[in-house]
Amino acid sequence: MKNCVYIIVAVLLTGVPALTASPSEAKVAIVPGGDPKPVELLVLTEAKLFTEKEIALVERTEIDKVLAEQKLSGMFNAANAVQLGQILKADLFAVLETTSIVIFDAHTGLRFVDETLPEQREEAIKIAVDAVKTAIEKRQKLAEGKLVTFGVLEVRNADFPVARDAWCRAVAGMLERSLLHRGGAVLERSRLQLVNKERALTGDTENTLLASMKLIDLEFTRGETPESFKITARVGSETFRVEGSFDKPLDAVHKIAEQLIESKIEDNEKENTEKEAAQIRKAESVRFQRESNFLSAQGRSQDALELAEVAFAIDPSGKGTLCRRLHTIAYQMADPLATGSEWNPTAEQVQEIVRILTRVMDLQETPPRLNTFGAFQSIR
């Protein structure tokens, strides 16, 4: 049986939240990441940035206070970049480590920059400062609708042993950085799921991050020789393929990245009619439904639940499918209750099952026939 680690690349071409400052200017929050913390590098980089007119830095004392309150230190991603960015009223959220700098858009969670820093201090400071300037430029392009944004959300290991899964994910990470270096930006999976949750809570059915999404299916297969592999990336009707060798995976990664950046994705998007756009959204939703089914079969109920909600967010016409999927997931979570076997659930587990079934009831105009659901009856 094939081992699948799903990664799908999402391409956002339009739609961004309102910016709090001029796109050519930015309020930047820089936090220290990693261990040990790059204290000296952080101080010197901030000192250099203070001389740049288009950059306003969030005060260090304010950042330290918020990090302490939120109990965050060292590990940052797109989701908490947005959370902290909102608290700090920042436009860009930069994570500076001894060996790298990663910069997120604090409004959307898009990753604009991911640069490796050299050991030489002066050169590291220069690269960090240039990285902030690059992020500001990408922020301006995003506001103008000119920035192509990718999000690697899933990778398929089609026919390699399961031991190759981690390698596939690592190559996908290389692809992200290659796209960033070629002028693109990246949307991480955690951010997509957070946007979907916000959509469900606020009822924002016009969320532009989801409505404008295109999915690219990234697949790894065996090459013509034992030392080679193939990468296939699909964007709608477009397919990109390259073959590479295990000892030089970056060569293949760069070729795929160049094809994705140079493709006529934007032109294709503009030519889509409403009917075609609806068909694309439905196809993309089906991909997430398929992954949700896969995760559910693996017993990963929480992950399956989140992707089922993502599928519904992309294509709201799939309400019935979502209800059936939620019902199935809740039943699996409470299966020991339904079968009569011994089970000692925590209060949180019971609350989660009830929350899922309540979500089903909210989606349907009339309550579902819960008396057919043995586990729910037991909980009640």
VMD Tcl script that draws the C-alpha trace (Angstrom):
set ca {
  {0.00 0.00 0.00}
  {1.29 3.43 -0.89}
  {2.55 5.67 1.86}
  {1.20 9.16 1.54}
  {2.34 12.31 3.24}
  {0.15 14.88 1.55}
  {1.41 18.31 0.55}
  {-0.59 20.62 -1.61}
  {0.69 23.98 -2.68}
  {-1.81 26.82 -2.49}
  {-1.35 29.84 -4.72}
  {-2.99 33.08 -3.63}
  {-3.23 35.64 -6.34}
  {-5.69 38.26 -5.05}
  {-7.23 39.62 -1.91}
  {-5.52 40.90 1.22}
  {-6.76 42.50 4.43}
  {-6.54 46.27 4.78}
  {-3.08 47.47 5.76}
  {-2.57 49.70 8.78}
  {0.21 51.75 7.20}
  {1.39 52.76 3.74}
  {2.60 49.59 1.93}
  {5.95 51.30 1.29}
  {6.40 51.80 5.04}
  {6.17 49.24 7.81}
  {6.10 48.79 11.55}
  {8.38 45.85 12.29}
  {8.52 43.61 15.36}
  {11.72 41.56 15.67}
  {11.78 38.67 18.14}
  {14.75 36.48 19.07}
  {14.33 32.80 18.22}
  {16.27 29.59 18.66}
  {18.68 28.63 21.41}
  {20.94 30.33 22.26}
  {19.22 33.66 21.63}
  {21.09 35.97 19.22}
  {21.12 38.91 21.65}
  {24.09 40.79 20.21}
  {23.00 40.20 16.61}
  {19.49 41.42 17.48}
  {20.75 44.65 19.09}
  {23.10 45.45 16.19}
  {20.46 44.67 13.56}
  {17.90 46.91 15.27}
  {20.46 49.70 15.53}
  {21.03 49.51 11.78}
  {17.30 49.45 11.03}
  {16.71 52.55 13.18}
  {18.50 54.57 10.49}
  {16.03 53.47 7.77}
  {13.26 56.05 7.21}
  {10.63 53.61 5.92}
  {10.99 51.30 8.95}
  {9.52 51.81 12.42}
  {10.56 49.24 15.03}
  {8.31 48.04 17.84}
  {9.94 48.85 21.19}
  {11.98 45.99 22.66}
  {10.37 46.37 26.12}
  {6.92 46.09 24.55}
  {7.89 42.93 22.66}
  {9.43 41.29 25.75}
  {6.32 42.10 27.78}
  {3.98 40.52 25.22}
  {6.16 37.42 24.80}
  {6.16 36.93 28.57}
  {2.39 37.37 28.78}
  {1.80 34.92 25.92}
  {4.42 32.51 27.31}
  {6.16 32.26 23.95}
  {9.88 31.84 23.47}
  {11.96 30.46 20.64}
  {9.37 28.73 18.45}
  {7.29 30.91 16.14}
  {5.12 30.19 13.08}
  {2.63 31.98 10.84}
  {-0.25 31.51 13.27}
  {1.37 33.15 16.29}
  {3.04 35.72 14.02}
  {-0.43 37.01 13.23}
  {-1.54 36.73 16.86}
  {1.49 38.63 18.18}
  {1.44 41.05 15.25}
  {-2.09 42.10 16.13}
  {-1.20 42.63 19.78}
  {1.92 44.64 18.89}
  {0.13 46.47 16.05}
  {2.95 45.45 13.70}
  {2.92 45.08 9.92}
  {5.84 42.66 9.73}
  {6.88 40.01 12.26}
  {10.53 38.94 12.04}
  {12.08 35.96 13.83}
  {15.85 36.40 14.13}
  {17.99 33.40 15.05}
  {21.75 32.96 15.12}
  {21.66 31.23 11.74}
  {18.55 32.63 10.02}
  {15.89 35.32 9.73}
  {12.26 34.58 8.84}
  {9.79 37.42 8.21}
  {5.98 37.10 8.15}
  {3.29 39.52 7.09}
  {1.58 40.18 10.43}
  {-1.84 40.66 8.79}
  {-2.09 37.50 6.66}
  {0.61 35.23 8.08}
  {2.32 35.00 4.69}
  {6.02 34.26 4.89}
  {7.92 36.85 2.87}
  {11.53 35.99 3.72}
  {13.50 32.97 4.95}
  {17.24 33.66 4.77}
  {20.24 31.80 6.17}
  {22.73 34.02 8.01}
  {26.52 33.54 7.84}
  {28.77 33.35 10.90}
  {30.50 36.61 9.98}
  {28.69 39.25 12.07}
  {28.79 42.25 9.71}
  {27.60 40.17 6.78}
  {24.81 38.66 8.90}
  {23.59 42.13 9.89}
  {23.60 43.28 6.26}
  {21.58 40.26 5.14}
  {19.09 40.72 8.00}
  {18.56 44.41 7.14}
  {18.17 43.61 3.44}
  {15.67 40.88 4.37}
  {13.45 43.44 6.13}
  {13.61 45.72 3.07}
  {12.68 42.77 0.82}
  {9.70 41.99 3.07}
  {8.50 45.61 2.78}
  {8.72 45.41 -1.02}
  {6.73 42.17 -1.07}
  {4.15 43.70 1.26}
  {3.66 46.54 -1.22}
  {3.29 44.11 -4.13}
  {0.76 42.13 -2.11}
  {-1.31 45.28 -1.55}
  {-1.21 45.94 -5.30}
  {-2.29 42.38 -6.13}
  {0.99 41.69 -7.93}
  {2.53 39.12 -5.58}
  {2.19 35.40 -6.35}
  {1.94 33.55 -3.04}
  {2.46 29.84 -2.52}
  {1.64 27.63 0.45}
  {3.03 24.12 0.67}
  {0.33 22.24 2.52}
  {0.86 18.65 1.46}
  {3.37 16.28 -0.23}
  {2.62 12.87 -1.66}
  {5.24 10.15 -1.37}
  {3.83 7.97 -4.17}
  {6.03 4.90 -4.27}
  {9.06 5.33 -2.00}
  {9.40 3.50 1.35}
  {7.90 5.30 4.35}
  {11.43 6.16 5.47}
  {11.50 8.67 2.61}
  {8.58 10.69 4.04}
  {10.82 12.99 6.06}
  {13.03 13.50 3.03}
  {10.02 14.50 0.92}
  {9.00 17.04 3.55}
  {12.53 18.41 3.66}
  {12.58 18.87 -0.12}
  {9.21 20.61 0.12}
  {10.81 23.02 2.59}
  {13.58 23.65 0.08}
  {10.93 24.44 -2.52}
  {9.35 27.01 -0.20}
  {12.65 28.82 0.26}
  {13.37 28.64 -3.47}
  {10.02 30.29 -4.23}
  {10.76 33.01 -1.68}
  {14.14 33.71 -3.27}
  {12.42 34.09 -6.65}
  {10.12 36.84 -5.45}
  {7.15 34.81 -4.21}
  {5.70 34.37 -0.74}
  {4.53 31.30 1.19}
  {1.34 30.50 3.09}
  {1.86 27.78 5.70}
  {-0.66 25.07 6.45}
  {-1.14 26.18 10.05}
  {-2.18 29.63 8.83}
  {-4.70 28.22 6.34}
  {-6.34 26.23 9.11}
  {-6.42 29.29 11.37}
  {-8.01 31.42 8.64}
  {-10.63 28.72 8.19}
  {-11.41 28.66 11.91}
  {-11.74 32.45 11.94}
  {-14.10 32.18 8.97}
  {-16.28 29.69 10.82}
  {-16.42 31.87 13.94}
  {-17.14 35.15 12.14}
  {-19.30 33.81 9.33}
  {-17.05 35.55 6.77}
  {-18.05 33.64 3.63}
  {-16.19 36.13 1.42}
  {-12.76 35.50 2.95}
  {-10.42 36.40 0.10}
  {-7.56 34.21 1.31}
  {-9.73 31.12 0.79}
  {-11.79 32.31 -2.19}
  {-8.69 33.07 -4.30}
  {-6.87 29.84 -3.50}
  {-5.47 27.49 -6.12}
  {-3.99 24.14 -5.13}
  {-0.88 22.50 -6.51}
  {-0.46 18.78 -5.94}
  {3.20 17.94 -5.29}
  {4.16 14.30 -5.81}
  {7.43 12.37 -5.46}
  {7.96 9.20 -7.52}
  {10.87 6.96 -8.45}
  {13.13 8.12 -11.28}
  {14.58 6.21 -14.20}
  {17.50 5.00 -12.05}
  {17.80 3.98 -8.37}
  {19.71 7.21 -7.73}
  {17.00 9.49 -9.14}
  {13.50 10.74 -8.33}
  {10.77 12.72 -10.08}
  {8.79 15.70 -8.78}
  {5.39 16.43 -10.31}
  {3.57 19.67 -9.46}
  {0.02 20.22 -10.73}
  {-1.73 23.61 -10.79}
  {-5.23 23.21 -12.18}
  {-4.77 22.04 -15.76}
  {-1.03 22.77 -15.71}
  {1.54 20.08 -14.87}
  {5.24 20.61 -14.15}
  {7.68 17.68 -13.98}
  {11.40 17.44 -13.32}
  {13.79 14.60 -12.54}
  {16.63 14.96 -10.06}
  {19.22 12.93 -8.22}
  {19.23 12.21 -4.50}
  {22.68 13.71 -4.10}
  {21.57 17.04 -5.70}
  {17.88 17.56 -4.83}
  {18.20 21.36 -4.94}
  {18.75 21.28 -8.71}
  {15.31 19.73 -9.19}
  {13.76 22.05 -6.60}
  {15.05 25.16 -8.38}
  {13.72 23.95 -11.74}
  {10.24 23.38 -10.31}
  {10.31 26.76 -8.55}
  {11.30 28.54 -11.76}
  {8.44 26.88 -13.66}
  {5.92 27.81 -10.97}
  {7.07 31.44 -10.79}
  {7.24 31.88 -14.56}
  {3.95 30.12 -15.38}
  {0.93 32.10 -16.54}
  {-1.04 31.35 -13.38}
  {-2.26 34.94 -13.02}
  {-3.46 35.10 -16.63}
  {-5.26 31.78 -16.28}
  {-7.00 33.01 -13.16}
  {-8.30 36.14 -14.92}
  {-9.70 34.07 -17.80}
  {-11.78 31.83 -15.56}
  {-15.53 32.37 -15.77}
  {-17.67 32.15 -12.65}
  {-18.67 28.63 -13.61}
  {-15.06 27.56 -14.12}
  {-14.04 29.18 -10.82}
  {-16.79 27.24 -9.03}
  {-15.58 24.01 -10.62}
  {-12.02 24.72 -9.50}
  {-13.14 25.42 -5.93}
  {-15.12 22.19 -5.89}
  {-12.13 20.20 -7.15}
  {-9.90 21.79 -4.53}
  {-12.46 21.03 -1.83}
  {-12.56 17.39 -2.92}
  {-8.77 17.19 -2.46}
  {-9.09 18.30 1.17}
  {-12.02 15.91 1.71}
  {-9.84 13.09 0.41}
  {-7.04 13.99 2.80}
  {-9.55 14.24 5.66}
  {-10.75 10.73 4.84}
  {-7.16 9.48 4.80}
  {-6.36 11.03 8.19}
  {-9.59 9.72 9.67}
  {-8.71 6.20 8.56}
  {-5.35 6.63 10.29}
  {-7.11 7.52 13.55}
  {-6.03 11.18 13.40}
  {-9.49 12.53 14.16}
  {-8.51 16.09 15.07}
  {-6.48 16.61 11.89}
  {-9.27 15.04 9.84}
  {-11.78 17.39 11.45}
  {-9.75 20.51 10.61}
  {-9.30 19.52 6.96}
  {-13.01 18.72 6.61}
  {-13.71 22.28 7.73}
  {-11.13 23.62 5.24}
  {-12.87 21.71 2.42}
  {-16.19 23.29 3.40}
  {-14.62 26.76 3.61}
  {-13.36 26.46 0.02}
  {-16.68 25.10 -1.29}
  {-19.65 25.97 1.01}
  {-21.98 23.95 -1.25}
  {-20.53 20.81 0.36}
  {-22.52 21.23 3.58}
  {-23.97 17.72 3.44}
  {-20.52 16.20 2.94}
  {-19.15 18.14 5.91}
  {-22.03 17.02 8.14}
  {-21.46 13.36 7.26}
  {-17.72 13.70 7.82}
  {-18.18 15.42 11.20}
  {-20.71 12.79 12.24}
  {-18.30 9.99 11.28}
  {-15.36 11.61 13.10}
  {-17.41 12.12 16.27}
  {-18.56 8.49 16.13}
  {-14.95 7.30 15.78}
  {-13.87 9.43 18.72}
  {-16.62 7.95 20.88}
  {-16.52 4.42 19.44}
  {-15.86 2.69 22.81}
  {-19.12 4.21 24.10}
  {-21.04 2.97 21.09}
  {-19.69 -0.58 21.37}
  {-20.14 -0.79 25.13}
  {-16.45 -1.32 25.85}
  {-14.76 0.37 28.77}
  {-13.78 3.99 28.20}
  {-12.83 6.70 30.65}
  {-13.03 9.96 28.72}
  {-11.71 13.23 30.02}
  {-14.02 16.21 30.24}
  {-12.18 17.72 27.25}
  {-12.85 14.62 25.11}
  {-16.53 14.66 25.91}
  {-16.73 18.40 25.22}
  {-15.02 17.94 21.85}
  {-17.48 15.25 20.76}
  {-20.43 17.36 21.87}
  {-18.92 20.39 20.08}
  {-18.62 18.42 16.83}
  {-22.22 17.22 17.01}
  {-23.40 20.70 17.91}
  {-21.60 21.93 14.79}
  {-23.59 19.37 12.77}
  {-26.82 20.66 14.29}
  {-25.83 24.26 13.49}
  {-25.12 23.38 9.86}
  {-28.48 21.68 9.42}
  {-31.74 23.60 9.48}
  {-33.28 20.84 11.60}
  {-31.48 18.81 14.28}
  {-30.09 15.44 13.12}
  {-31.63 12.22 14.38}
  {-29.29 11.87 17.30}
  {-31.17 8.88 18.71}
  {-29.43 6.79 16.02}
  {-26.05 7.85 17.41}
  {-25.38 5.55 20.36}
  {-22.29 7.38 21.55}
  {-24.07 10.71 21.76}
  {-26.96 9.13 23.65}
  {-24.46 7.74 26.18}
  {-22.82 11.11 26.64}
  {-26.16 12.79 27.17}
}
mol new
graphics top color blue
foreach p $ca { graphics top sphere $p radius 0.5 }
foreach p [lrange $ca 0 end-1] q [lrange $ca 1 end] { graphics top cylinder $p $q radius 0.2 }
display resetview
